[in-house]
Amino acid sequence: MKTEVSQALEEVRPSLQVDGGDVELVDVVDGVVKVRLLGQCAGCPMSQMTLKMGIESYLKKKVPGVKSVESVP
């Protein structure tokens, strides 16, 4: 599953980079994807919305078994 999540994040990454942000895959444990938001995303007040409505929503559609996405420091 980690490989599929990594590939899906590569598809999301350009959208984040346009605004000066990025995302790094930290781990996948029991369907919970742990990511680190980087660049402008790290301190953005909208980062939780980006995480849940953007990244999590996309990963759930692309990778069967993804339950949620969490941001880690």
N, CA, C and O atoms as CSV, one atom per row, in Angstrom:
chain,resi,resn,atom,element,x,y,z
A,1,MET,N,N,0.819,-1.196,0.000
A,1,MET,CA,C,0.000,0.000,0.000
A,1,MET,C,C,0.866,1.265,0.000
A,1,MET,O,O,0.492,2.284,-0.581
A,2,LYS,N,N,2.018,1.185,0.654
A,2,LYS,CA,C,2.877,2.372,0.752
A,2,LYS,C,C,3.318,2.855,-0.634
A,2,LYS,O,O,3.402,4.059,-0.879
A,3,THR,N,N,3.596,1.921,-1.526
A,3,THR,CA,C,4.010,2.298,-2.885
A,3,THR,C,C,2.886,3.009,-3.617
A,3,THR,O,O,3.120,4.010,-4.294
A,4,GLU,N,N,1.661,2.497,-3.485
A,4,GLU,CA,C,0.512,3.118,-4.156
A,4,GLU,C,C,0.247,4.516,-3.605
A,4,GLU,O,O,-0.065,5.438,-4.357
A,5,VAL,N,N,0.373,4.667,-2.288
A,5,VAL,CA,C,0.176,5.980,-1.657
A,5,VAL,C,C,1.245,6.952,-2.152
A,5,VAL,O,O,0.948,8.104,-2.470
A,6,SER,N,N,2.475,6.487,-2.215
A,6,SER,CA,C,3.576,7.333,-2.679
A,6,SER,C,C,3.332,7.809,-4.113
A,6,SER,O,O,3.561,8.976,-4.431
A,7,GLN,N,N,2.872,6.909,-4.969
A,7,GLN,CA,C,2.586,7.278,-6.358
A,7,GLN,C,C,1.443,8.284,-6.438
A,7,GLN,O,O,1.502,9.223,-7.232
A,8,ALA,N,N,0.411,8.101,-5.630
A,8,ALA,CA,C,-0.720,9.035,-5.620
A,8,ALA,C,C,-0.288,10.404,-5.107
A,8,ALA,O,O,-0.756,11.427,-5.607
A,9,LEU,N,N,0.598,10.436,-4.118
A,9,LEU,CA,C,1.086,11.718,-3.614
A,9,LEU,C,C,1.890,12.459,-4.687
A,9,LEU,O,O,1.885,13.689,-4.734
A,10,GLU,N,N,2.573,11.711,-5.541
A,10,GLU,CA,C,3.299,12.344,-6.648
A,10,GLU,C,C,2.331,13.078,-7.583
A,10,GLU,O,O,2.688,14.093,-8.181
A,11,GLU,N,N,1.119,12.563,-7.702
A,11,GLU,CA,C,0.109,13.202,-8.550
A,11,GLU,C,C,-0.461,14.454,-7.884
A,11,GLU,O,O,-0.883,15.378,-8.578
A,12,VAL,N,N,-0.480,14.497,-6.562
A,12,VAL,CA,C,-1.003,15.636,-5.792
A,12,VAL,C,C,0.043,16.742,-5.656
A,12,VAL,O,O,-0.283,17.928,-5.636
A,13,ARG,N,N,1.288,16.330,-5.563
A,13,ARG,CA,C,2.403,17.241,-5.277
A,13,ARG,C,C,2.441,18.508,-6.144
A,13,ARG,O,O,2.656,19.585,-5.587
A,14,PRO,N,N,2.247,18.453,-7.460
A,14,PRO,CA,C,2.313,19.686,-8.261
A,14,PRO,C,C,1.301,20.752,-7.822
A,14,PRO,O,O,1.598,21.945,-7.891
A,15,SER,N,N,0.131,20.342,-7.379
A,15,SER,CA,C,-0.873,21.298,-6.911
A,15,SER,C,C,-0.388,22.037,-5.672
A,15,SER,O,O,-0.674,23.223,-5.506
A,16,LEU,N,N,0.328,21.360,-4.819
A,16,LEU,CA,C,0.861,21.980,-3.609
A,16,LEU,C,C,2.060,22.874,-3.934
A,16,LEU,O,O,2.225,23.945,-3.351
A,17,GLN,N,N,2.881,22.422,-4.863
A,17,GLN,CA,C,4.094,23.162,-5.215
A,17,GLN,C,C,3.782,24.496,-5.888
A,17,GLN,O,O,4.568,25.437,-5.789
A,18,VAL,N,N,2.656,24.583,-6.564
A,18,VAL,CA,C,2.251,25.836,-7.200
A,18,VAL,C,C,2.151,26.951,-6.162
A,18,VAL,O,O,2.459,28.106,-6.456
A,19,ASP,N,N,1.720,26.606,-4.953
A,19,ASP,CA,C,1.564,27.590,-3.882
A,19,ASP,C,C,2.755,27.607,-2.917
A,19,ASP,O,O,2.676,28.201,-1.842
A,20,GLY,N,N,3.845,26.960,-3.299
A,20,GLY,CA,C,5.055,26.982,-2.480
A,20,GLY,C,C,5.090,25.933,-1.388
A,20,GLY,O,O,5.906,26.021,-0.471
A,21,GLY,N,N,4.213,24.937,-1.472
A,21,GLY,CA,C,4.169,23.887,-0.464
A,21,GLY,C,C,4.615,22.558,-1.025
A,21,GLY,O,O,5.004,22.448,-2.188
A,22,ASP,N,N,4.552,21.555,-0.179
A,22,ASP,CA,C,4.897,20.197,-0.605
A,22,ASP,C,C,4.416,19.227,0.472
A,22,ASP,O,O,3.995,19.642,1.552
A,23,VAL,N,N,4.485,17.949,0.168
A,23,VAL,CA,C,4.076,16.917,1.110
A,23,VAL,C,C,5.086,15.777,1.043
A,23,VAL,O,O,5.592,15.439,-0.027
A,24,GLU,N,N,5.369,15.195,2.200
A,24,GLU,CA,C,6.314,14.085,2.294
A,24,GLU,C,C,5.607,12.915,2.978
A,24,GLU,O,O,4.984,13.089,4.026
A,25,LEU,N,N,5.704,11.740,2.391
A,25,LEU,CA,C,5.136,10.538,3.000
A,25,LEU,C,C,6.051,10.079,4.132
A,25,LEU,O,O,7.246,9.865,3.929
A,26,VAL,N,N,5.474,9.931,5.333
A,26,VAL,CA,C,6.239,9.484,6.488
A,26,VAL,C,C,6.029,7.994,6.704
A,26,VAL,O,O,6.994,7.248,6.865
A,27,ASP,N,N,4.752,7.549,6.708
A,27,ASP,CA,C,4.475,6.138,6.949
A,27,ASP,C,C,3.020,5.834,6.612
A,27,ASP,O,O,2.195,6.740,6.492
A,28,VAL,N,N,2.719,4.557,6.462
A,28,VAL,CA,C,1.346,4.080,6.301
A,28,VAL,C,C,1.175,2.938,7.299
A,28,VAL,O,O,1.883,1.933,7.231
A,29,VAL,N,N,0.222,3.102,8.234
A,29,VAL,CA,C,-0.001,2.090,9.269
A,29,VAL,C,C,-1.490,1.786,9.345
A,29,VAL,O,O,-2.287,2.657,9.694
A,30,ASP,N,N,-1.867,0.562,9.022
A,30,ASP,CA,C,-3.263,0.113,9.099
A,30,ASP,C,C,-4.229,1.059,8.379
A,30,ASP,O,O,-5.308,1.361,8.889
A,31,GLY,N,N,-3.837,1.518,7.198
A,31,GLY,CA,C,-4.714,2.378,6.407
A,31,GLY,C,C,-4.654,3.850,6.770
A,31,GLY,O,O,-5.323,4.671,6.141
A,32,VAL,N,N,-3.859,4.197,7.780
A,32,VAL,CA,C,-3.684,5.599,8.165
A,32,VAL,C,C,-2.375,6.101,7.548
A,32,VAL,O,O,-1.293,5.592,7.842
A,33,VAL,N,N,-2.505,7.102,6.695
A,33,VAL,CA,C,-1.350,7.666,5.998
A,33,VAL,C,C,-0.829,8.839,6.820
A,33,VAL,O,O,-1.574,9.760,7.152
A,34,LYS,N,N,0.450,8.792,7.141
A,34,LYS,CA,C,1.077,9.880,7.898
A,34,LYS,C,C,1.970,10.661,6.944
A,34,LYS,O,O,2.868,10.112,6.306
A,35,VAL,N,N,1.694,11.965,6.867
A,35,VAL,CA,C,2.453,12.829,5.967
A,35,VAL,C,C,2.999,14.022,6.742
A,35,VAL,O,O,2.523,14.354,7.828
A,36,ARG,N,N,3.999,14.651,6.163
A,36,ARG,CA,C,4.547,15.889,6.702
A,36,ARG,C,C,4.325,16.961,5.644
A,36,ARG,O,O,4.760,16.820,4.501
A,37,LEU,N,N,3.643,18.030,6.036
A,37,LEU,CA,C,3.444,19.153,5.134
A,37,LEU,C,C,4.682,20.038,5.189
A,37,LEU,O,O,5.195,20.333,6.268
A,38,LEU,N,N,5.157,20.457,4.027
A,38,LEU,CA,C,6.405,21.204,3.925
A,38,LEU,C,C,6.186,22.555,3.261
A,38,LEU,O,O,5.133,22.807,2.676
A,39,GLY,N,N,7.186,23.415,3.357
A,39,GLY,CA,C,7.139,24.720,2.700
A,39,GLY,C,C,5.992,25.563,3.231
A,39,GLY,O,O,5.740,25.592,4.436
A,40,GLN,N,N,5.301,26.245,2.334
A,40,GLN,CA,C,4.201,27.121,2.717
A,40,GLN,C,C,3.062,26.344,3.380
A,40,GLN,O,O,2.314,26.910,4.177
A,41,CYS,N,N,2.923,25.071,3.063
A,41,CYS,CA,C,1.853,24.256,3.661
A,41,CYS,C,C,2.055,24.074,5.163
A,41,CYS,O,O,1.084,23.944,5.909
A,42,ALA,N,N,3.306,24.063,5.608
A,42,ALA,CA,C,3.606,23.782,7.010
A,42,ALA,C,C,2.974,24.793,7.960
A,42,ALA,O,O,2.508,24.416,9.035
A,43,GLY,N,N,2.950,26.057,7.586
A,43,GLY,CA,C,2.414,27.060,8.498
A,43,GLY,C,C,1.098,27.666,8.048
A,43,GLY,O,O,0.610,28.619,8.655
A,44,CYS,N,N,0.535,27.133,7.010
A,44,CYS,CA,C,-0.683,27.712,6.428
A,44,CYS,C,C,-1.908,27.410,7.293
A,44,CYS,O,O,-2.106,26.271,7.716
A,45,PRO,N,N,-2.737,28.438,7.556
A,45,PRO,CA,C,-3.952,28.192,8.331
A,45,PRO,C,C,-4.950,27.267,7.615
A,45,PRO,O,O,-5.828,26.691,8.258
A,46,MET,N,N,-4.821,27.129,6.322
A,46,MET,CA,C,-5.718,26.271,5.552
A,46,MET,C,C,-5.172,24.846,5.392
A,46,MET,O,O,-5.751,24.039,4.665
A,47,SER,N,N,-4.063,24.539,6.066
A,47,SER,CA,C,-3.410,23.243,5.852
A,47,SER,C,C,-4.291,22.056,6.225
A,47,SER,O,O,-4.228,21.024,5.558
A,48,GLN,N,N,-5.106,22.168,7.264
A,48,GLN,CA,C,-5.968,21.039,7.642
A,48,GLN,C,C,-7.030,20.783,6.573
A,48,GLN,O,O,-7.384,19.635,6.306
A,49,MET,N,N,-7.534,21.852,5.966
A,49,MET,CA,C,-8.506,21.675,4.892
A,49,MET,C,C,-7.822,21.033,3.674
A,49,MET,O,O,-8.382,20.140,3.038
A,50,THR,N,N,-6.617,21.496,3.366
A,50,THR,CA,C,-5.850,20.896,2.269
A,50,THR,C,C,-5.613,19.420,2.550
A,50,THR,O,O,-5.739,18.580,1.660
A,51,LEU,N,N,-5.269,19.114,3.789
A,51,LEU,CA,C,-4.966,17.744,4.177
A,51,LEU,C,C,-6.195,16.847,4.043
A,51,LEU,O,O,-6.112,15.777,3.439
A,52,LYS,N,N,-7.327,17.266,4.594
A,52,LYS,CA,C,-8.525,16.424,4.624
A,52,LYS,C,C,-9.304,16.451,3.313
A,52,LYS,O,O,-9.640,15.398,2.771
A,53,MET,N,N,-9.592,17.632,2.804
A,53,MET,CA,C,-10.437,17.733,1.612
A,53,MET,C,C,-9.654,17.534,0.317
A,53,MET,O,O,-10.228,17.173,-0.710
A,54,GLY,N,N,-8.362,17.765,0.367
A,54,GLY,CA,C,-7.537,17.597,-0.820
A,54,GLY,C,C,-6.818,16.261,-0.841
A,54,GLY,O,O,-7.172,15.361,-1.603
A,55,ILE,N,N,-5.812,16.144,0.000
A,55,ILE,CA,C,-4.947,14.962,-0.008
A,55,ILE,C,C,-5.701,13.704,0.416
A,55,ILE,O,O,-5.645,12.690,-0.281
A,56,GLU,N,N,-6.404,13.752,1.545
A,56,GLU,CA,C,-7.112,12.557,2.031
A,56,GLU,C,C,-8.180,12.108,1.041
A,56,GLU,O,O,-8.293,10.920,0.740
A,57,SER,N,N,-8.948,13.042,0.545
A,57,SER,CA,C,-10.009,12.709,-0.408
A,57,SER,C,C,-9.429,12.031,-1.655
A,57,SER,O,O,-9.966,11.031,-2.133
A,58,TYR,N,N,-8.339,12.579,-2.170
A,58,TYR,CA,C,-7.709,12.023,-3.366
A,58,TYR,C,C,-7.155,10.625,-3.096
A,58,TYR,O,O,-7.354,9.709,-3.894
A,59,LEU,N,N,-6.465,10.466,-1.975
A,59,LEU,CA,C,-5.874,9.159,-1.671
A,59,LEU,C,C,-6.942,8.087,-1.470
A,59,LEU,O,O,-6.756,6.942,-1.884
A,60,LYS,N,N,-8.053,8.446,-0.841
A,60,LYS,CA,C,-9.134,7.475,-0.646
A,60,LYS,C,C,-9.697,7.001,-1.978
A,60,LYS,O,O,-10.083,5.839,-2.108
A,61,LYS,N,N,-9.748,7.883,-2.965
A,61,LYS,CA,C,-10.248,7.498,-4.297
A,61,LYS,C,C,-9.239,6.637,-5.048
A,61,LYS,O,O,-9.621,5.699,-5.747
A,62,LYS,N,N,-7.958,6.951,-4.906
A,62,LYS,CA,C,-6.927,6.291,-5.704
A,62,LYS,C,C,-6.390,4.996,-5.100
A,62,LYS,O,O,-5.983,4.090,-5.828
A,63,VAL,N,N,-6.389,4.908,-3.763
A,63,VAL,CA,C,-5.748,3.764,-3.103
A,63,VAL,C,C,-6.745,3.073,-2.182
A,63,VAL,O,O,-7.097,3.613,-1.133
A,64,PRO,N,N,-7.203,1.877,-2.567
A,64,PRO,CA,C,-8.116,1.136,-1.696
A,64,PRO,C,C,-7.464,0.848,-0.344
A,64,PRO,O,O,-6.293,0.476,-0.278
A,65,GLY,N,N,-8.219,1.020,0.713
A,65,GLY,CA,C,-7.709,0.714,2.046
A,65,GLY,C,C,-7.242,1.925,2.834
A,65,GLY,O,O,-6.983,1.814,4.032
A,66,VAL,N,N,-7.128,3.095,2.179
A,66,VAL,CA,C,-6.761,4.297,2.922
A,66,VAL,C,C,-7.969,4.728,3.752
A,66,VAL,O,O,-9.057,4.950,3.222
A,67,LYS,N,N,-7.754,4.843,5.069
A,67,LYS,CA,C,-8.824,5.235,5.980
A,67,LYS,C,C,-8.793,6.719,6.293
A,67,LYS,O,O,-9.829,7.384,6.332
A,68,SER,N,N,-7.583,7.231,6.515
A,68,SER,CA,C,-7.440,8.653,6.838
A,68,SER,C,C,-6.009,9.093,6.568
A,68,SER,O,O,-5.111,8.278,6.357
A,69,VAL,N,N,-5.826,10.416,6.582
A,69,VAL,CA,C,-4.499,11.007,6.419
A,69,VAL,C,C,-4.272,11.930,7.606
A,69,VAL,O,O,-5.133,12.739,7.952
A,70,GLU,N,N,-3.102,11.799,8.225
A,70,GLU,CA,C,-2.741,12.629,9.374
A,70,GLU,C,C,-1.425,13.338,9.090
A,70,GLU,O,O,-0.521,12.796,8.454
A,71,SER,N,N,-1.351,14.562,9.583
A,71,SER,CA,C,-0.126,15.327,9.477
A,71,SER,C,C,0.716,15.113,10.730
A,71,SER,O,O,0.203,15.160,11.848
A,72,VAL,N,N,2.001,14.878,10.536
A,72,VAL,CA,C,2.924,14.724,11.657
A,72,VAL,C,C,4.003,15.792,11.541
A,72,VAL,O,O,4.341,16.222,10.438
A,73,PRO,N,N,4.550,16.224,12.689
A,73,PRO,CA,C,5.599,17.260,12.642
A,73,PRO,C,C,6.909,16.739,12.093
A,73,PRO,O,O,7.878,17.491,11.994
